Amino acid sequence: MFEGKQSGLLELVENLFVESEMWSLAQVEEKKEDLEERDTCLVGGAWVLRDEKGKVILHGRRAFSEIGSLHDAKLQVLVWSVESIISHHQNKVIFALDDGDITQMVLSPKAWPNFKGEIRLILGKLCGLEWWRVVKEERANNRGALLITKGVTKGGQTQSYVAAGPPGWLLGCFENEEVSSSV
């Protein structure tokens, strides 16, 4: 019956057990590989601080590992961004996020009761600023930050840093964003 061969019932049952055991071992190995892959999975985060004309003053990048979901990654990046901005003594900041859900969580926390802990953490960090706003920004208007972030996930650049001005390799991109930024 297997592989076009006929065999006795005992041999058939024996083959079933062997095949079943091999399948189970393969599943265990596959799960191990999935876990290892998930543990080594990197998420990149970036922030860009601009003046009122959209000119880049500072920017930062960081690699995050062992993040459970995209939502968790975005929350961690926001918390890190706020902490970084505060540590660079910036007191009046507009955070332009490309994620509408996180923007709404911060602006309307009562509408997001399942995320009380995360909201409390973010608002607690934002309280370290003299003045702040969180706004939804179209991803296309913040392309430079996205490209810096992709340096971690696509380019393997895991070194965290903060630098003055825009990165040289994205100078043109940031100059174009000076004109198109809505904030």
Disulfide bonds with the S-S distance in Angstrom:
none
